[in-house]
């Protein structure tokens, strides 16, 4: 009987124990690999494979996966998207079962290799089609460790091919992630070093995440130091950003925001995140010979980012703004330039043409809308007849509006309302209305360092054109210019040189300056297909009447003008011959007489600002009794666009 009970016990107890022992000995966790691969592949939307799987059971269970591979999309050629030599994950089973909260104390990756690739059309292997978020409790990850990690990125649209070496370090109580970068970005060498807090602390808004970043991309240097409060949600930051480089347009690939070309720059300020926007505030520094300060806000919450910039300069060199109109920014003596940059500026200055021919690439501006306000309190340059500049620039869906672009000239101004609209084949349709409001003649004449004067000039100008550069747009333009001056005076030296009155010129040279009264100045010019033609040019002074005719070809920048004076008195040495002005904007020729050469240099200086003003140093002044100038002014006043032309015999108060 006892023997039978023993046999039963052996059958019902011993055999299961033997089977359990056999299972423990023979069990292979690799049997679960197909299940894990299937679940992971479904979550990522692409094949995931695992070579081996190991589990160490316990309250905290450790899952070890060897040889993990995440494949590229099915139609993508090249190395796998991700490979990991070993992936270790600790899972707190107790909290998962009893509290429905998945706690993962540790995720460790050994030798992860990530290959990022992007085709020229923008298609990329890192564009994952993730499954919807699974239901269940909260998932918390405690620590992420990376050992000997590498990222290789080949991004065709960004002209980038670089490597990142990534690892985590246990720096006492402050774990760190360290990234070293090297390769090319935007077809220029890139190197960088980044030290940040633990990656998983990015999710912890209660503890600021430290960062120390230094990147050099070509001639651009970026430094970012400080802390991020909640970087995953773009909220809160205490960061200092410093930017140094040869040309701010090279920041476009790094920031994604189109920026015009500039001379060498150095800017530093505070970077902050608030309500889905990035703020670069209270920055200051230099761009070429100009100081620059202000705030730039980028609202990323909109479908197309909105950039709002409030900028200011105490002193601005207009040459530093040349990139906005397609010319080479800066000067040969601009500080901080490389030898190559200085050679580019010298080559641009040596070109025979004055108007910039570099295409203006507006289609890039579709990336973001822009609202820019800029004020330059003082314009630098002894030969610059402009005092300050105000710019209100808006870009909406690629169309640019300047409302206005304004330059101060003494107590007056030159203002322009301009629209630039992109068209097919990278052409730009431009419309501009120019208003000259009581521009100070004395201020303009002082810029010549030869002539003086008093009074103001007012008038209007219009242009409607299409082209891909400033030179092309002026060469294709239609419109006109109307300028007038009633009252005021100009120096007798100007009068004498223009009329070759050697006797009076000698008095001026001896330090006995004289002035001549300006009764009236009227200038009416039409613009058709780039040809600026004088319809009426009359100057009525105390010495005689000056009449002008001819045209200015804006396509080839050539001059073909003639001025003739009808004196009302006889002066010793007076030669009432016509003055012929030819040549180009950069190299005008004046005939007859070498004495007129000095006026050519003055004409170039004024012509750069506004071509009709180049005529002022050429005119012979005097008075007359036939009032032709008054009649021209009255006629111009009645024409469309003649609202700013002063009436005949207007009372001037700015002498």
Secondary structure by P-SEA (a helix, b strand, c coil): caaaaaaaaaaacaaaaaaaaaaaaacccccaaaaaaaaaaaaacbbbbbcbbbbbcccbbbbbbcbbbbbccccccccccbbbcbbbbbbcccccccccbbbbcbbbbcbbbbbbbbcccccccccccccccccccbbbbcbbbbcbbbbbbbbccccccbbbbbbccccccccbbbbbbbcccccbbbbbccccccccccccccbbbbbbbbbbcccbbbbbbbbbcccccccccbbbbbbbccccccccccccccccccccbbbbbbbbccccbbbbcbbbbbcccbbbbbbbbbbcccccbbbbbbbbbcccccccccccccccccccccccccaaaaaaaaaaaacccccccccccccccccbbbbbbbbbcccccccccccbbbbbbbbcccccccccbbbbccccbbbbbbbbbbbccbbbbbbbbbbbccccaaaaaaaaccccccbbbbbbbbbbbccccaaaaaaacccccccccccbbbbaaaaaaaacaaaaaaaaaacbbbbbbbcbbbbbbbbccccccccbbbbbcccbbbbbbbbbbcccbbbbbbbbbbccccccccccbbbbbbccccbbbbcccccaaaaaaaaaaaaaacccccccccccccccccaaaaaaaaaaaaccccccccccccccccc
